[in-house]
């Protein structure tokens, strides 16, 4: 269901110059607030398709809590959870899932649990 919603929301994958731009399109990047000397990253922007954002968040939650596979994405998310807390780690994993799914759409490659880069 998540993959189908992702493909229908993205429509034309080549429209994104970089896969990491998909996170902002879905609304999973932090908002930046700047005024005078104040400069901080706030909550996620929540722009884009809220249904897809919810599905990605749910998929990330399942990956971090119920999944028993030892993929690199899960290990990374569990390390973030220790440092940042569960909700922030889940949003980060959801954003990374969106980036991976876009990259898979562009290249046509299947998902690899163990990546060479990580």
N, C-alpha and C positions, 0 to 999 in steps of 0.2 A: 504494500500500500504506500509506503514511504517513497519507494523508488518511482512508482507511477506518478505520484503527486509531484515529485521533484522534476521529472521529465516534462510534465505538463506546465509547471510553473516557469521553468527555464526557457522553454520553447525553442530558442535557437542558441545552442551552446557556444558557437563561434562568436556570438556577440560580446562575450566576455574576453577581454584581452588576457587576463590572468585568472587562474582558477580561484585564487584567494579573494577575488572581487565578488564571488558568489556569496560569501559570508555577509558582506555588507548589503547585497541585494535582498537577502532573506531577512536581514535585520538582526543578525547575531554578532555584530561588532559594537564596541562601546561608543557611547556618545562622548564627545569631547566638549568640555566647558572651559572657555577662556575669557577672562575679564580682568584687565589690569594685571595685578600680580598673581591672581588666582588662575591655576591651570590644573585641571584634573580630568581623568576619564570617569565618566559616570556609568549609569546602567546601560544595558543594550538598547540600541536605537528602536527596535520593534517596527522597523519599516518593512515593507514587502508583505508577502503572503503569510498571514498569521497561522493558517492551517498547516502549511508546510513547516513553519518554525516549530509548531507544537509537535508534529510528527518527528522531526529531527531531534528535538529535546527528549521525546519519549524513547526513541531508538538509542540515544546516548545513555539515558538512564538504565535501560535494559542491559546495555553493553557493560556498564559499570557495576551493576548490582546482581543481575541474574546469570549473565554469561559466564561460562567456565573455560572458554577458549583462551589461550594465552597469546593473543595477538598484540602487536606492538602498540596499537592504538589504545587498547585497554590498559596496558602497563603505563603508558604515558598519562592516561586519564586518572588512574589510581594514584600516581605520584603527584599530580596536580591537586587531587582531592585532599591529600595529606597537607599540602602547603596552603591551598586557598579555600578549601571547604567544598562541600558536595555540589551545591548549586552552580557555583562559578566554574568548577571543573566540568560539570555536565554541559554547560553552555559552550565551553571551549571544545569539548569533544563533539558536540553537535555542529559547531562551525567547521571543525576539521572533517567531519563526515560529509558536509556539503561540498567542501573543497575536493575531497577524494572522489565523490560521486561525479562531480563535474569533470574532473580529470579522466575518469573512466569513460564518460560519455564522449569526450574528445578523442581519446586514443583508442577506445574499443577494447581495452585490456580488462580482464577480470580482476576482482579484488584479491590482493595478496596479503595474507595475515602477517607475514614477516617481510618487512621492507628492507632493502639494502641500506637505505639512507638512515634509518633509525637504529 
